[in-house]
């Protein structure tokens, strides 16, 4: 493939990326308030009803030490499931649709921008 064609393909892929690539961590911190009942982030974060979310991006599912995961999450781990930005965006939209049998009771974040912002916020805790 010549350079010009490769550049066109690369640009096309870049333009096809969803809005979460442009999330605002400060706005995501505000949206994350909806998650705080069950999850924590930061230096002193501890598992609650849900696991700590530090380093979740590009990490294997069900990998936080000391947290007891549901069978649904453990089954996904056996499949090699990884929390990519794209997968996390899909999950945050409708958690129980992506991982059937999950204990997570949260209905999801309907607004794409809210998901983008939360993901950007979570990326600050790598």
N, C-alpha and C positions, 0 to 999 in steps of 0.2 A: 504494500500500500504506500503510495507516495505521501510526502509530507502534507501537501495541501488537503488531500482526502482525510488523512489522520486528524488534522486540525479541525476540519468540518465535523467529523464524528465526535471529537472531544468537546467541541463547543455545543453540539446538539445534546450530548449527555449532560453537560453542565446546565443548559437551559431547561432540561427536563427535571432537574432536582426540585423537590417540593419546597415550600416556604420555610420549613423548619431549619434550613441551612442559614436562615437570616433571623433566628430568634434573638430576643433581647433578654439577657440574664436578669436584669433588674426587674423587668415585668414578670419574668418567670418566677422570681422569688415571691412575688405577690400571689401568683396563681398557685404556687406550691403550698400555700396556706391550706388549701383543700386536702393536701396529702399529709399534713403534719399530724393528724390524729393517729396515723398508723406508721409513718416513715420519718426518719431523721437523716440529716446530712451534716457534714462538717467534721471538725477535728474531734469533738467529744460525742459524736453520734453513737447511739445505742439502738439495738434491735427493740422494736415495740411489737405491736400486732403484726406489722410488716417488717421486713429487713431494712437495715441501713442501705442507703442508695449511693453512697460514695463509690465512684469508679464503676458505675453500672454500664456506661457506654462502652460497647465493644467487649463486654465481659460475658462469660458463660452464665446462663440462667442458674438459679439455685446455688450460688457460690459464696454466699456470705456465711462465714463461720459462726456457729452458735445459734443459727436460726433454723427452726423446724419447718421445712417446706411441705406443702401439700403433695399428694401423689401426682397430681396434674403437672406441677412444676418439676418434680423429679423425673417424670416420664419425658418431659421436654429436654431435660438435661441429658438423658440417655440418647436422645436424638441429635445432640450437639447444638442445641438452640443457643443463639448468641443475641444479646441485646444491642443490635446495631441501631443507629439513629432511625432508620426506616422502620424496623420492627417495633421499636419503642413507640414511634408515632402511631402505628397501627394499634398497638396494645392500649395506649392511652386513650384512643378514640372509643374503644369498646373492649375492655379487658376480658370479660367472660366469653366474648366471641372468639378471640384469638386463642385463649387457653381455657378450654372447657373443663369444668370441675375445679376451677380456682376458688380459693377461699376469699379472694378479694371481692368485697361487696361494693366497691366504688363503681358507679355507672359509667364513668369516662368523661373526657373533655371533648365536647362537640366541636368547639372552635379550633380550626387548624392553627391559628395564630397562638392560642393558649398553649397548645401542645408544643409548638415550635419554641415558645418562650420557656416553658418548663424544661424542655430538653437542653436548651442553651444554658439554663441555670444549673442543671445537673452536670453539664460538661465542665463546670467550674470546680467540681469536687472529684477530679480524677485522681 
